[in-house]
Amino acid sequence: HLQLAESGGDSVQAGGSLRLSCSASGFDLRGKCVAWFRQAPEKEREAVAAINSGGYGKYADSVKDRFGVSRDSGENVVYLQMDSLKPEDTATYYCAAALTPSCEASWYIARRYSSWGQGTQVTVSS
């Protein structure tokens, strides 16, 4: 049974930082494209960042230069470092894994990903 689990969500003030973690049980994240999505109340789920098996990251324009995605291959964990947080970053954050090592140009499309976590809440207050 393939499972992803996010952790690290919290409530912070604007300008603060958080690091989210995505861990897997039942399969190896190392050879897979792993992405982070987020969904705010009454809004569509949107892609935030993705990392391929080689460690190369892709980012949405809204988080570029503020967020960083990385992986700890030894621990089978993918991280999302979030700095300079803004109230508009408030959302439930999900990690998702694809079956391919490359994230491709379509990394931002949710249906590319076959495994999803349950989400972790991030709340940024002004």
PAFI-236737 format. One line per 5 residues: number of its first residue (from 1); their letters; for each residue x, y, z negated of N, C-alpha, C. Coordinates in nm, 4 decimals, always signed. Atoms other than C-alpha are relative to their C-alpha. Example, Ala and Ser with C-alpha at 12.3 -4.5 7.8 and 13.67 -1.06 7.14 Angstrom:
# PAFI-236737
1 = AS = +0.0890 -0.1190 +0.0000 +1.2300 -0.4500 -0.7800 +0.0900 +0.1200 +0.0000 ~ -0.0820 -0.1190 +0.0060 +1.3670 -0.1060 -0.7140 -0.0770 +0.1090 -0.0730
# end
This chain:
# PAFI-236737
1 = HLQLA = +0.0856 -0.1177 +0.0000 +0.0000 +0.0000 +0.0000 +0.0892 +0.1227 +0.0000 ~ -0.0841 -0.1175 -0.0137 +0.1546 +0.3260 +0.1149 -0.0590 +0.1148 -0.0781 ~ +0.0488 -0.1113 +0.0801 +0.1264 +0.6108 -0.1311 +0.1015 +0.1116 -0.0060 ~ -0.0802 -0.1189 +0.0230 +0.2575 +0.9627 -0.1526 -0.0547 +0.0697 -0.1230 ~ +0.0430 -0.0718 +0.1190 +0.2498 +1.1663 -0.4701 +0.0740 +0.1318 -0.0082
6 = ESGGD = -0.0584 -0.1323 +0.0161 +0.3054 +1.5387 -0.5068 +0.0053 +0.0348 -0.1486 ~ -0.0079 -0.0527 +0.1357 +0.4151 +1.7089 -0.8252 +0.0682 +0.1352 +0.0048 ~ -0.0681 -0.1276 +0.0103 +0.5423 +2.0454 -0.9396 -0.0891 +0.1219 +0.0123 ~ +0.0899 -0.1140 -0.0092 +0.2361 +2.2610 -0.8869 -0.0212 +0.0653 -0.1360 ~ +0.0160 -0.0743 +0.1261 +0.1746 +2.5291 -1.1469 -0.0604 +0.1358 +0.0310
11 = SVQAG = +0.0441 -0.1379 -0.0131 +0.0482 +2.8806 -1.2077 +0.1183 +0.0909 -0.0278 ~ -0.1119 -0.0931 +0.0152 +0.3051 +3.1550 -1.1580 -0.0441 +0.1394 +0.0416 ~ +0.0262 -0.1368 -0.0437 +0.3147 +3.5278 -1.1085 +0.0655 +0.0252 +0.1348 ~ -0.0566 -0.0373 -0.1292 +0.3843 +3.6880 -0.7746 +0.1488 +0.0307 -0.0153 ~ -0.1447 -0.0166 +0.0049 +0.7544 +3.6880 -0.6981 +0.0719 -0.1177 -0.0628
16 = GSLRL = -0.0596 +0.1156 +0.0645 +0.8101 +3.3663 -0.8880 +0.0332 -0.1115 +0.0968 ~ -0.0424 +0.1150 -0.0799 +0.9351 +3.0297 -0.7676 -0.0558 -0.1294 -0.0569 ~ +0.0377 +0.1353 +0.0384 +0.8245 +2.6708 -0.7744 +0.0694 -0.0980 +0.0931 ~ -0.0503 +0.1064 -0.0864 +0.9653 +2.3457 -0.6439 -0.0968 -0.1174 -0.0065 ~ +0.0895 +0.1141 -0.0100 +0.7236 +2.0809 -0.5279 +0.0788 -0.1237 +0.0428
21 = SCSAS = -0.0632 +0.1266 -0.0361 +0.8219 +1.7168 -0.4979 -0.1024 -0.0923 +0.0639 ~ +0.0832 +0.1008 -0.0660 +0.6834 +1.4462 -0.2739 +0.0756 -0.1317 -0.0088 ~ -0.0634 +0.1303 +0.0130 +0.7663 +1.0904 -0.3675 -0.0880 -0.1064 +0.0632 ~ +0.0727 +0.1060 -0.0694 +0.6685 +0.7669 -0.1975 +0.0143 -0.1325 -0.0724 ~ -0.0074 +0.1374 +0.0471 +0.5867 +0.4185 -0.3119 -0.0528 -0.0892 +0.1111
26 = GFDLR = +0.0442 +0.0924 -0.1030 +0.5589 +0.1283 -0.0778 +0.0661 +0.0206 +0.1350 ~ -0.0738 -0.0179 -0.1237 +0.7671 +0.2759 +0.1999 +0.1121 +0.1015 -0.0186 ~ -0.1209 -0.0813 +0.0059 +1.0858 +0.4654 +0.2758 -0.0234 +0.1291 +0.0771 ~ +0.0181 -0.1294 -0.0664 +1.0603 +0.8371 +0.3498 +0.1186 +0.0387 +0.0874 ~ -0.1231 -0.0481 -0.0616 +1.4121 +0.8574 +0.4796 -0.0034 +0.0008 +0.1522
31 = GKCVA = +0.0038 +0.0052 -0.1454 +1.3367 +0.7610 +0.8368 -0.1220 +0.0630 +0.0608 ~ +0.1277 -0.0544 -0.0453 +1.0235 +0.9667 +0.8701 -0.0042 +0.1520 -0.0067 ~ +0.0322 -0.1419 +0.0099 +0.9099 +1.3168 +0.9443 -0.0974 +0.0171 -0.1161 ~ +0.0861 -0.0292 +0.1142 +0.7562 +1.4543 +0.6244 -0.0356 +0.1478 +0.0035 ~ +0.0476 -0.1377 -0.0083 +0.5466 +1.7671 +0.6192 -0.0729 +0.0402 -0.1274
36 = WFRQA = +0.0813 -0.0581 +0.1061 +0.3848 +1.9954 +0.3669 -0.1116 +0.0809 +0.0656 ~ +0.1165 -0.0770 -0.0406 +0.0367 +2.1315 +0.4242 -0.0586 +0.0651 -0.1244 ~ +0.0710 -0.0603 +0.1126 -0.1783 +2.3534 +0.2098 -0.1413 +0.0346 +0.0419 ~ +0.1380 -0.0371 -0.0273 -0.5439 +2.4293 +0.1799 -0.0524 +0.0834 -0.1151 ~ +0.0616 -0.0888 +0.0963 -0.7016 +2.7210 +0.0013 -0.1515 -0.0177 +0.0076
41 = PEKER = +0.1457 +0.0146 -0.0018 -1.0704 +2.7243 -0.0954 -0.0631 +0.0700 +0.1191 ~ +0.0762 -0.0524 -0.1135 -1.2961 +2.7754 +0.2055 +0.0893 +0.0350 +0.1187 ~ -0.0885 -0.0225 -0.1143 -0.9992 +2.7773 +0.4426 +0.0420 -0.1336 +0.0595 ~ -0.0479 +0.1197 -0.0672 -0.8636 +2.5292 +0.6940 +0.1345 -0.0418 -0.0591 ~ -0.1313 +0.0484 +0.0407 -0.5712 +2.3091 +0.6019 +0.1024 +0.0504 +0.1000
46 = EAVAA = -0.1013 -0.0535 -0.0890 -0.2548 +2.4624 +0.7412 +0.1364 -0.0601 -0.0315 ~ -0.1343 +0.0538 +0.0159 +0.0943 +2.3349 +0.7972 +0.0916 +0.1068 -0.0583 ~ -0.0927 -0.0917 +0.0660 +0.3660 +2.4921 +0.5857 +0.1427 -0.0249 +0.0484 ~ -0.1375 +0.0341 -0.0368 +0.6888 +2.3073 +0.6641 +0.0084 -0.1485 +0.0280 ~ -0.0243 +0.1419 -0.0269 +0.8271 +1.9784 +0.7877 +0.1492 -0.0229 +0.0080
51 = INSGG = -0.1418 +0.0351 -0.0069 +1.1579 +1.7973 +0.7747 +0.0133 -0.1336 +0.0705 ~ -0.0190 +0.1258 -0.0707 +1.2840 +1.5304 +1.0105 +0.0992 -0.0880 -0.0746 ~ -0.0865 +0.0952 +0.0695 +1.4941 +1.2308 +0.9201 +0.1424 +0.0516 -0.0131 ~ -0.1347 -0.0558 +0.0055 +1.8088 +1.4295 +0.9896 +0.0145 +0.1187 -0.0925 ~ -0.0059 -0.1107 +0.0944 +1.7204 +1.7003 +0.7428 -0.0280 +0.1364 +0.0601
56 = YGKYA = +0.0300 -0.1286 -0.0641 +1.6212 +1.9675 +0.9920 -0.1428 +0.0419 -0.0316 ~ +0.1316 -0.0472 +0.0407 +1.3293 +2.1824 +0.8764 -0.0661 +0.0912 +0.1006 ~ +0.0810 -0.0914 -0.0796 +1.0509 +2.3627 +1.0564 -0.0962 +0.0688 -0.0964 ~ +0.0797 -0.0791 +0.0917 +0.8410 +2.6361 +0.9000 -0.1072 +0.0800 +0.0719 ~ +0.1008 -0.0932 -0.0471 +0.5238 +2.8275 +0.9479 +0.0548 +0.1414 -0.0152
61 = DSVKD = -0.0498 -0.1378 +0.0058 +0.5854 +3.1955 +1.0144 -0.0303 +0.0650 -0.1344 ~ +0.0419 -0.0642 +0.1246 +0.4026 +3.2869 +0.6945 +0.0915 -0.0325 -0.1182 ~ -0.0860 +0.0389 +0.1124 +0.6611 +3.1102 +0.4761 +0.1475 +0.0014 +0.0355 ~ -0.1399 +0.0004 -0.0425 +0.9769 +3.1382 +0.6796 +0.0779 +0.1004 -0.0841 ~ -0.0880 -0.0847 +0.0819 +1.2633 +3.2899 +0.4762 -0.0399 +0.0031 -0.1469
66 = RFGVS = +0.0382 +0.0071 +0.1419 +1.0758 +3.2202 +0.1511 -0.0021 -0.1433 -0.0511 ~ +0.0105 +0.1410 +0.0374 +1.0290 +2.8419 +0.1494 +0.1130 -0.0790 +0.0642 ~ -0.1005 +0.0889 -0.0558 +1.2827 +2.5681 +0.2022 -0.0387 -0.1452 -0.0246 ~ +0.0327 +0.1417 +0.0123 +1.2207 +2.1998 +0.2691 +0.1289 -0.0800 +0.0045 ~ -0.1204 +0.0818 +0.0064 +1.4818 +1.9385 +0.1822 -0.0379 -0.1408 -0.0436
71 = RDSGE = +0.0273 +0.1362 +0.0442 +1.5116 +1.5710 +0.1084 +0.1182 -0.0521 -0.0799 ~ -0.1012 +0.0720 +0.0764 +1.7001 +1.3659 -0.1456 -0.0143 -0.1453 +0.0418 ~ +0.0152 +0.1338 -0.0566 +1.7535 +1.0474 +0.0470 +0.0229 -0.1096 -0.1033 ~ -0.0274 +0.1005 +0.1011 +1.8925 +0.8644 -0.2520 -0.1196 -0.0277 -0.0887 ~ +0.1151 +0.0136 +0.0890 +1.5756 +0.9262 -0.4479 -0.1302 -0.0166 +0.0771
76 = NVVYL = +0.1204 +0.0166 -0.0803 +1.3325 +0.8936 -0.1582 -0.1038 +0.1068 -0.0329 ~ +0.0852 -0.1127 +0.0363 +1.1914 +1.2369 -0.2371 +0.0230 +0.1144 +0.0984 ~ -0.0079 -0.1215 -0.0810 +1.1155 +1.5429 -0.0250 -0.0467 +0.1164 -0.0868 ~ +0.0295 -0.1165 +0.0822 +1.1107 +1.8860 -0.1858 -0.0477 +0.1166 +0.0862 ~ +0.0357 -0.1287 -0.0586 +0.9498 +2.2166 -0.1034 +0.0333 +0.1067 -0.1036
81 = QMDSL = -0.0387 -0.1113 +0.0862 +1.1290 +2.5069 -0.2681 -0.0741 +0.1237 +0.0460 ~ +0.0807 -0.1159 -0.0346 +0.9010 +2.8087 -0.2784 +0.0469 +0.1194 -0.0828 ~ -0.0485 -0.1220 +0.0657 +1.0479 +3.1491 -0.3611 -0.0842 +0.1190 +0.0440 ~ +0.0731 -0.1235 -0.0323 +0.9040 +3.4994 -0.3597 -0.1469 -0.0288 +0.0268 ~ +0.1386 +0.0408 -0.0189 +0.5584 +3.3549 -0.4019 -0.0940 +0.1198 -0.0011
86 = KPEDT = +0.1001 -0.1046 -0.0136 +0.2590 +3.5671 -0.3080 -0.1367 -0.0571 -0.0372 ~ +0.1348 +0.0506 +0.0312 -0.1056 +3.5435 -0.4142 -0.0618 -0.0796 +0.1155 ~ +0.0556 +0.0725 -0.1144 -0.1907 +3.4276 -0.0627 +0.0602 -0.1390 +0.0179 ~ -0.0530 +0.1367 -0.0014 +0.0232 +3.1185 -0.1228 -0.0822 -0.0933 -0.0882 ~ +0.0856 +0.0819 +0.0856 -0.2391 +2.9984 -0.3690 -0.0766 -0.1016 +0.0825
91 = ATYYC = +0.0637 +0.1074 -0.0763 -0.3644 +2.6613 -0.2462 +0.0329 -0.1333 -0.0663 ~ -0.0424 +0.1356 +0.0321 -0.3558 +2.2892 -0.2975 +0.0995 -0.0431 +0.1062 ~ -0.1064 +0.0383 -0.0917 -0.0358 +2.1597 -0.1421 +0.0059 -0.1522 +0.0108 ~ -0.0035 +0.1426 -0.0296 -0.0179 +1.8192 +0.0220 +0.1270 -0.0351 +0.0762 ~ -0.1049 +0.0497 -0.0871 +0.2697 +1.6190 +0.1559 -0.0573 -0.1125 +0.0849
96 = AAALT = +0.0476 +0.0991 -0.0958 +0.2245 +1.3903 +0.4519 +0.1184 -0.0579 +0.0744 ~ -0.1086 +0.0666 -0.0710 +0.4431 +1.1397 +0.6310 -0.0488 -0.0545 +0.1326 ~ +0.0271 +0.0574 -0.1316 +0.4482 +1.0473 +0.9974 +0.0775 -0.1306 +0.0147 ~ -0.0690 +0.1260 -0.0233 +0.5662 +0.7176 +1.1402 +0.1298 +0.0176 +0.0770 ~ -0.1164 -0.0253 -0.0825 +0.8368 +0.8826 +1.3492 +0.1055 +0.0776 -0.0779
101 = PSCEA = -0.1055 -0.0764 +0.0675 +1.1744 +1.0206 +1.2392 +0.0050 +0.1461 +0.0433 ~ -0.0020 -0.1362 -0.0513 +1.1308 +1.3301 +1.4537 -0.1344 +0.0670 -0.0252 ~ +0.1236 -0.0714 +0.0262 +0.8786 +1.5980 +1.3698 -0.0657 +0.0521 +0.1266 ~ +0.0546 -0.0439 -0.1278 +0.8322 +1.7030 +1.7317 -0.0528 +0.1428 -0.0044 ~ +0.0555 -0.1352 -0.0096 +0.6886 +2.0286 +1.8528 -0.1377 +0.0079 -0.0640
106 = SWYIA = +0.1354 +0.0016 +0.0547 +0.3484 +1.9216 +1.7198 -0.0003 -0.0265 -0.1499 ~ -0.0128 +0.0312 +0.1424 +0.4671 +1.8977 +1.3583 -0.1107 +0.0613 -0.0835 ~ +0.0999 -0.0730 +0.0771 +0.1941 +2.1347 +1.2465 -0.1401 -0.0603 +0.0122 ~ +0.1314 +0.0609 -0.0219 -0.0917 +1.9083 +1.3590 -0.0217 -0.1120 -0.1026 ~ +0.0228 +0.0913 +0.1110 -0.2387 +1.7182 +1.0650 -0.0196 -0.1453 +0.0445
111 = RRYSS = +0.0299 +0.1376 -0.0403 -0.3503 +1.4129 +1.2630 +0.1242 -0.0781 +0.0418 ~ -0.1262 +0.0711 -0.0273 +0.0143 +1.3303 +1.3422 +0.0436 -0.0853 -0.1179 ~ -0.0500 +0.0604 +0.1232 +0.0554 +1.2149 +0.9839 -0.0968 -0.1077 -0.0489 ~ +0.0838 +0.1141 +0.0349 -0.0695 +0.8778 +0.8705 -0.0143 -0.0216 -0.1499 ~ +0.0060 +0.0179 +0.1451 -0.0010 +0.8961 +0.4968 -0.0025 +0.1357 -0.0674
116 = WGQGT = +0.0190 -0.1279 +0.0698 -0.1091 +1.1722 +0.2609 -0.0025 -0.0218 -0.1499 ~ +0.0137 +0.0008 +0.1440 -0.0799 +1.2526 -0.1050 -0.1326 +0.0631 -0.0417 ~ +0.1253 -0.0530 +0.0546 -0.3581 +1.3746 -0.3317 +0.0044 +0.1508 -0.0205 ~ -0.0121 -0.1450 +0.0111 -0.2246 +1.7284 -0.3583 +0.0399 +0.0467 -0.1389 ~ -0.0365 -0.0648 +0.1261 -0.0865 +1.9564 -0.6273 -0.0348 +0.1478 +0.0118
121 = QVTVS = +0.0529 -0.1366 -0.0057 -0.2305 +2.2959 -0.7155 +0.1086 +0.1029 -0.0296 ~ -0.0887 -0.1147 +0.0213 -0.0268 +2.6134 -0.6812 -0.0878 +0.1238 -0.0081 ~ +0.0771 -0.1222 +0.0188 -0.1766 +2.9338 -0.8163 +0.0971 +0.1145 -0.0259 ~ -0.0879 -0.1160 +0.0128 -0.0015 +3.2682 -0.7746 -0.0851 +0.1210 -0.0344 ~ +0.0769 -0.1161 +0.0438 -0.1358 +3.5653 -0.9644 +0.0780 +0.1279 +0.0270
126 = S = -0.0637 -0.1286 -0.0324 -0.0690 +3.9281 -0.8793 +0.0294 +0.0798 -0.1257
# end
